[in-house]
């Protein structure tokens, strides 16, 4: 009677090759913010020389040399508004496009200067980061903006000073660039000076500036930090622990010895050295996305031409006849970017269901709703892979190519 001799290996060093259709820049890139235009007026309003561009940041700084209530321009939000002596408010909005004249309403004051600014490159969902201010008792000739510590790495700082003297603010310190410096003379009830300056920063720290004003004048300084927008990126990648792209990502499956019964080989997609990363720094109206995976080769195969299936449920247990791969994303770990900038979270992001592959239908790994965080990236690890290998599969080193696809909703 003849005998059957069993070979030593069925799927030694089975490798699962993972490739991405899209690649991202591993580090966030920020847009360059630009002062598009500015102007000022002394009678409660000011007018741009050119209509504002939609999506740009508009800022109005309104002041007067007495204690007064200042009402914001129509459609503007308040960054800082103080009714002291002198009074001043900083107001802002994202331009709808076409804005020209901007006006504030004052409860008192003969002189009512308004400074207006248009900046490009500012994040247009939640543009304001932090604000601060400081007032003077009239004992110095140096007016301070007050100091602030920004939460966002990349911010535009806009400072302004109003005084009841007639010396226009000049000589702004700490690298701030002057934009407007002006004064109003005449009767004591009308006299005042006002000015503004700006500075772009790229790290969280304490910032302030000051300017020279008339000695003995009362003054109010204010400073606001606005978030500079990242360059829009919507992309996926597989990265190592440093965030660098992995050139040829692979998943090693467990080796098996040849057997008379079907067996299971397992592996993990997404490890500390090969994390699946999704980056979305697009505007808030384009937040939803799906991450899916599908085979891009017809079967597991080795160099000798031996194959077995990844998508055939036949047999008991399922897949034993020809082979079937199960993707298990339910226990995946989703790690949001650790950043104070935008408060990145996993809110609105969910794992896909564990799914045995059939046909060529893609399997959902991760999905983000339109309510998910934005201006963030997420690293995804711990997605299980489980391949049923048919009995008596010839020895070999088998591989299967998979493609991960990131799709905007």
C-alpha positions as CSV (number, residue, x, y, z in Angstrom):
1,X,0.0,0.0,0.0
2,X,1.4,3.3,-1.0
3,X,1.8,6.2,1.5
4,X,1.4,10.0,1.2
5,X,4.4,12.0,2.1
6,X,3.6,15.5,3.5
7,X,5.9,18.4,2.5
8,X,7.2,20.7,5.2
9,X,5.5,24.0,4.4
10,X,2.3,25.3,2.9
11,X,2.6,29.1,3.1
12,X,6.0,29.9,4.5
13,X,6.5,33.7,4.9
14,X,3.2,34.6,3.3
15,X,3.4,38.3,2.6
16,X,0.5,40.7,2.0
17,X,1.7,43.6,-0.1
18,X,-0.3,46.9,0.6
19,X,-0.1,49.9,-1.8
20,X,-2.0,53.2,-1.8
21,X,-3.5,55.0,-4.7
22,X,-2.9,58.4,-3.2
23,X,0.0,59.8,-1.2
24,X,0.1,62.8,1.1
25,X,2.7,65.2,2.4
26,X,3.6,63.8,5.8
27,X,4.1,67.3,7.4
28,X,1.5,70.0,7.3
29,X,2.2,73.0,5.1
30,X,0.7,76.4,5.9
31,X,-0.5,79.0,3.4
32,X,1.3,82.3,3.3
33,X,-0.9,85.0,4.8
34,X,-0.9,88.3,3.0
35,X,-2.2,91.8,3.8
36,X,-4.3,92.3,0.7
37,X,-5.4,95.9,1.5
38,X,-6.1,98.3,4.4
39,X,-7.7,101.7,4.9
40,X,-9.1,104.0,7.6
41,X,-11.7,106.7,8.1
42,X,-12.5,109.1,10.9
43,X,-16.3,109.3,10.8
44,X,-17.3,105.8,11.8
45,X,-16.6,104.0,8.6
46,X,-13.8,103.2,6.1
47,X,-13.9,102.0,2.5
48,X,-11.7,99.5,0.7
49,X,-10.2,100.6,-2.7
50,X,-11.2,97.2,-4.1
51,X,-14.1,95.0,-3.2
52,X,-13.0,92.2,-0.8
53,X,-12.4,88.7,-2.1
54,X,-14.6,85.8,-0.8
55,X,-12.9,83.7,1.8
56,X,-10.5,86.3,3.0
57,X,-10.4,87.6,6.5
58,X,-11.8,91.1,7.1
59,X,-11.0,92.9,10.3
60,X,-12.4,96.3,11.5
61,X,-10.9,98.1,14.4
62,X,-13.2,100.8,15.7
63,X,-12.3,103.4,18.4
64,X,-13.1,106.7,20.0
65,X,-11.3,108.9,22.6
66,X,-14.1,108.7,25.2
67,X,-16.0,106.0,27.1
68,X,-18.5,104.7,24.6
69,X,-20.4,101.6,23.5
70,X,-19.2,100.3,20.1
71,X,-21.5,98.1,18.0
72,X,-19.9,95.8,15.6
73,X,-20.2,96.2,11.8
74,X,-23.1,94.2,10.3
75,X,-22.1,90.5,9.9
76,X,-18.9,90.8,12.0
77,X,-18.0,88.8,15.1
78,X,-16.4,90.4,18.1
79,X,-12.8,89.6,19.0
80,X,-12.4,92.3,21.7
81,X,-14.7,95.2,22.5
82,X,-14.0,97.6,25.5
83,X,-15.9,100.6,26.6
84,X,-13.2,102.5,28.6
85,X,-11.4,105.8,28.0
86,X,-10.5,105.6,25.2
87,X,-12.7,102.8,23.8
88,X,-11.8,100.3,21.1
89,X,-13.1,97.1,19.5
90,X,-11.7,94.5,17.1
91,X,-14.3,92.8,14.9
92,X,-13.8,90.2,12.2
93,X,-15.6,88.1,9.5
94,X,-14.8,85.9,6.6
95,X,-15.6,87.8,3.4
96,X,-18.6,86.8,1.4
97,X,-17.1,88.7,-1.4
98,X,-17.8,92.2,-2.7
99,X,-17.5,94.1,0.7
100,X,-16.4,97.7,0.4
101,X,-17.5,100.1,3.1
102,X,-17.4,98.9,6.7
103,X,-19.0,100.9,9.5
104,X,-19.2,100.7,13.3
105,X,-21.8,102.4,15.5
106,X,-20.7,104.5,18.5
107,X,-22.8,105.7,21.5
108,X,-20.5,108.7,22.0
109,X,-17.4,110.4,20.8
110,X,-16.7,113.2,18.3
111,X,-13.9,111.4,16.5
112,X,-14.7,107.8,15.5
113,X,-11.9,106.3,13.5
114,X,-12.3,102.9,11.8
115,X,-9.4,100.9,10.5
116,X,-10.2,98.0,8.1
117,X,-8.0,95.2,6.8
118,X,-8.3,92.3,4.3
119,X,-6.0,89.3,4.8
120,X,-5.7,86.2,2.6
121,X,-4.5,82.8,3.8
122,X,-6.5,82.7,7.1
123,X,-8.4,79.6,8.2
124,X,-12.1,80.4,7.4
125,X,-14.0,78.1,9.7
126,X,-12.8,79.2,13.2
127,X,-10.3,82.0,12.3
128,X,-10.0,83.6,15.8
129,X,-7.4,82.0,18.1
130,X,-6.9,84.2,21.2
131,X,-7.1,87.9,22.2
132,X,-5.9,90.2,24.9
133,X,-5.7,93.9,25.8
134,X,-4.2,96.4,28.3
135,X,-5.1,99.9,29.4
136,X,-3.0,102.8,30.6
137,X,-3.4,105.2,33.5
138,X,-1.6,107.9,31.4
139,X,1.8,107.7,33.0
140,X,3.9,106.5,30.0
141,X,4.7,107.4,26.4
142,X,4.7,103.8,25.4
143,X,1.4,102.0,24.6
144,X,1.4,98.2,24.8
145,X,-0.9,95.7,23.0
146,X,-0.9,93.4,26.0
147,X,0.5,89.9,25.6
148,X,-1.1,86.6,24.5
149,X,0.0,83.0,24.1
150,X,-1.3,81.5,20.9
151,X,-2.7,78.0,20.8
152,X,-2.2,77.6,17.1
153,X,1.3,77.1,15.7
154,X,0.8,79.4,12.8
155,X,-1.0,82.6,13.6
156,X,-1.4,86.2,12.3
157,X,-1.1,88.6,15.2
158,X,-2.9,92.0,14.7
159,X,-2.3,94.7,17.3
160,X,-3.9,98.1,17.6
161,X,-3.5,101.1,20.0
162,X,-5.8,104.1,20.5
163,X,-4.9,107.1,22.7
164,X,-6.4,110.5,23.5
165,X,-3.2,112.3,22.6
166,X,-2.2,113.5,19.1
167,X,1.0,111.5,18.6
168,X,0.4,108.8,16.1
169,X,1.7,105.4,17.3
170,X,5.1,104.5,15.7
171,X,8.1,102.3,16.4
172,X,6.3,99.0,16.9
173,X,8.5,96.5,18.7
174,X,9.1,92.8,18.5
175,X,9.1,92.5,14.7
176,X,5.6,93.8,14.2
177,X,5.1,95.7,10.9
178,X,3.2,98.9,11.0
179,X,0.0,99.2,8.9
180,X,-1.7,102.4,9.9
181,X,-0.5,105.3,12.0
182,X,-2.6,108.4,12.2
183,X,-3.9,111.2,14.5
184,X,-6.7,113.7,14.7
185,X,-6.1,117.2,16.0
186,X,-8.4,120.1,16.8
187,X,-10.6,120.6,19.8
188,X,-9.7,118.5,22.9
189,X,-12.9,116.6,22.5
190,X,-11.8,115.4,19.1
191,X,-8.1,114.8,19.6
192,X,-6.9,111.2,19.4
193,X,-4.3,108.9,17.8
194,X,-4.6,105.4,16.5
195,X,-2.6,102.8,14.7
196,X,-2.0,99.1,14.0
197,X,0.7,96.6,13.2
198,X,0.9,92.8,12.4
199,X,3.2,89.9,12.7
200,X,3.1,86.2,11.5
201,X,4.3,83.6,13.9
202,X,5.0,79.8,13.6
203,X,5.1,78.5,17.1
204,X,3.1,78.8,20.4
205,X,4.7,81.4,22.6
206,X,4.0,84.6,24.4
207,X,3.8,87.6,22.1
208,X,3.3,91.4,22.5
209,X,4.2,94.7,20.9
210,X,4.3,98.3,21.9
211,X,4.4,101.7,20.2
212,X,5.3,105.2,21.1
213,X,2.5,107.6,21.8
214,X,2.1,111.1,23.4
215,X,3.5,111.3,26.9
216,X,0.8,111.4,29.6
217,X,-2.0,110.3,27.2
218,X,-4.5,107.6,28.1
219,X,-4.4,104.7,25.8
220,X,-5.9,101.3,25.1
221,X,-4.0,98.5,23.4
222,X,-5.5,95.3,22.0
223,X,-4.1,92.2,20.2
224,X,-5.8,89.4,18.4
225,X,-4.4,86.1,16.9
226,X,-6.0,84.6,13.8
227,X,-5.3,81.1,12.6
228,X,-3.3,80.8,9.4
229,X,-4.8,78.1,7.2
230,X,-3.0,75.0,6.3
231,X,-2.6,74.4,2.6
232,X,-5.5,72.1,1.7
233,X,-4.5,68.4,1.7
234,X,-6.7,65.4,1.3
235,X,-4.6,62.3,1.0
236,X,-3.6,59.0,2.5
237,X,-0.3,57.2,3.1
238,X,1.4,54.5,5.0
239,X,4.0,56.1,7.4
240,X,6.6,55.0,9.9
241,X,6.9,56.2,13.5
242,X,8.5,59.5,12.4
243,X,5.7,60.2,9.9
244,X,7.8,59.4,6.8
245,X,6.3,57.5,3.9
246,X,7.1,53.8,3.8
247,X,8.3,53.0,0.2
248,X,7.1,49.4,0.0
249,X,4.7,48.6,2.8
250,X,4.0,44.9,3.5
251,X,2.2,42.8,6.1
252,X,3.8,39.6,7.1
253,X,1.4,36.7,7.6
254,X,2.1,33.8,9.9
255,X,3.8,30.8,8.3
256,X,2.0,27.4,8.2
257,X,3.0,23.8,7.8
258,X,1.2,21.8,5.2
259,X,-1.8,19.9,6.6
260,X,-4.7,17.7,5.6
261,X,-7.2,20.2,7.1
262,X,-7.6,23.9,6.1
263,X,-5.7,26.4,8.3
264,X,-5.6,30.1,9.1
265,X,-2.8,32.5,8.6
266,X,-3.0,35.9,10.3
267,X,-1.4,39.3,10.2
268,X,-2.0,42.9,11.2
269,X,-2.4,45.9,8.9
270,X,-1.2,49.0,10.6
271,X,1.6,48.8,13.1
272,X,3.8,51.4,14.8
273,X,6.3,51.2,11.9
274,X,3.6,51.1,9.1
275,X,0.6,53.2,10.1
276,X,-2.2,54.0,7.7
277,X,-2.5,57.8,7.8
278,X,-5.4,59.9,6.5
279,X,-4.8,63.7,6.3
280,X,-7.7,66.2,5.7
281,X,-6.9,69.9,5.9
282,X,-9.6,70.8,3.4
283,X,-12.4,73.3,4.3
284,X,-15.2,72.2,6.6
285,X,-17.7,71.6,3.7
286,X,-15.6,68.7,2.5
287,X,-15.0,66.6,5.6
288,X,-16.5,63.2,5.0
289,X,-14.3,60.4,3.7
290,X,-14.2,56.6,3.3
291,X,-11.1,54.4,3.5
292,X,-11.6,51.0,1.7
293,X,-9.4,48.1,0.8
294,X,-9.6,45.7,-2.1
295,X,-7.4,43.1,-3.8
296,X,-5.6,44.3,-6.9
297,X,-4.4,40.8,-7.9
298,X,-6.6,37.8,-8.7
299,X,-5.3,35.4,-6.1
300,X,-2.5,34.5,-3.6
301,X,0.4,33.3,-5.7
302,X,4.0,32.3,-5.5
303,X,6.9,32.4,-7.9
304,X,6.2,28.8,-9.0
305,X,2.7,29.7,-10.3
306,X,0.9,28.0,-7.3
307,X,-2.3,29.9,-6.3
308,X,-5.2,29.9,-3.9
309,X,-8.2,32.2,-3.6
310,X,-8.8,35.2,-1.3
311,X,-12.5,35.5,-2.0
312,X,-14.1,32.1,-2.1
313,X,-16.4,31.2,0.8
314,X,-16.9,27.6,-0.3
315,X,-16.2,24.9,2.2
316,X,-16.7,24.4,5.9
317,X,-15.4,26.3,7.7
318,X,-16.0,29.0,5.1
319,X,-13.1,29.4,2.7
320,X,-11.6,25.9,3.2
321,X,-12.2,24.7,-0.3
322,X,-10.3,27.4,-2.2
323,X,-9.3,30.1,0.3
324,X,-10.9,33.3,1.8
325,X,-9.4,36.5,3.4
326,X,-11.2,38.2,6.2
327,X,-10.5,41.9,6.9
328,X,-11.2,42.8,10.6
329,X,-11.2,46.6,11.1
330,X,-13.6,46.7,14.0
331,X,-10.9,46.7,16.6
332,X,-8.6,49.2,14.8
333,X,-7.0,52.0,16.8
334,X,-7.6,55.5,15.4
335,X,-5.1,58.0,16.8
336,X,-5.8,61.7,16.0
337,X,-3.0,64.2,15.5
338,X,-1.7,65.3,18.9
339,X,-2.0,69.0,18.3
340,X,-3.2,72.1,20.2
341,X,-4.1,73.8,17.0
342,X,-7.5,72.3,16.0
343,X,-8.4,70.0,18.9
344,X,-8.2,66.9,16.6
345,X,-10.4,64.0,17.9
346,X,-12.0,60.8,16.6
347,X,-15.5,62.3,16.8
348,X,-17.5,61.4,13.7
349,X,-14.9,58.7,12.7
350,X,-15.9,55.0,12.9
351,X,-14.4,51.6,12.1
352,X,-15.7,49.4,9.4
353,X,-17.3,46.0,10.1
354,X,-15.2,42.7,10.0
355,X,-15.8,41.3,6.6
356,X,-14.9,38.2,4.6
357,X,-14.0,39.1,1.1
358,X,-16.2,37.9,-1.7
359,X,-15.8,38.7,-5.4
360,X,-14.0,42.0,-5.9
361,X,-16.1,44.1,-3.5
362,X,-14.0,46.6,-1.5
363,X,-14.2,46.4,2.3
364,X,-14.6,49.6,4.3
365,X,-11.8,50.1,6.8
366,X,-12.7,53.5,8.3
367,X,-15.4,56.1,7.6
368,X,-15.6,59.8,8.6
369,X,-18.8,61.7,8.6
370,X,-19.2,65.4,7.7
371,X,-19.1,66.1,11.4
372,X,-15.6,64.8,11.8
373,X,-12.7,67.0,12.9
374,X,-10.9,68.9,10.1
375,X,-7.4,70.3,9.6
376,X,-6.1,67.1,11.1
377,X,-4.6,63.7,10.4
378,X,-5.3,60.3,11.9
379,X,-3.1,57.3,12.2
380,X,-4.8,53.9,11.9
381,X,-3.4,50.7,13.3
382,X,-4.5,47.2,14.4
383,X,-6.6,46.0,11.5
384,X,-6.7,42.2,11.5
385,X,-6.1,40.0,8.5
386,X,-7.1,36.4,8.5
387,X,-6.6,34.1,5.5
388,X,-8.1,30.6,5.3
389,X,-5.6,28.4,3.5
390,X,-7.0,25.2,1.8
391,X,-5.7,21.8,2.9
392,X,-2.6,20.3,1.2
393,X,-1.7,23.7,-0.3
394,X,1.7,23.3,-2.0
395,X,4.7,24.8,-0.2
396,X,5.7,28.3,-1.3
397,X,6.0,32.0,-0.4
398,X,2.7,33.5,-1.4
399,X,1.7,37.1,-1.8
400,X,-1.4,39.1,-2.5
401,X,-1.5,42.8,-3.6
402,X,-4.1,45.0,-2.0
403,X,-5.0,48.6,-2.7
404,X,-6.2,51.0,0.0
405,X,-8.4,53.8,-1.5
406,X,-9.3,57.1,0.2
407,X,-12.4,58.7,-1.2
408,X,-13.9,62.1,-0.3
409,X,-17.7,62.2,0.2
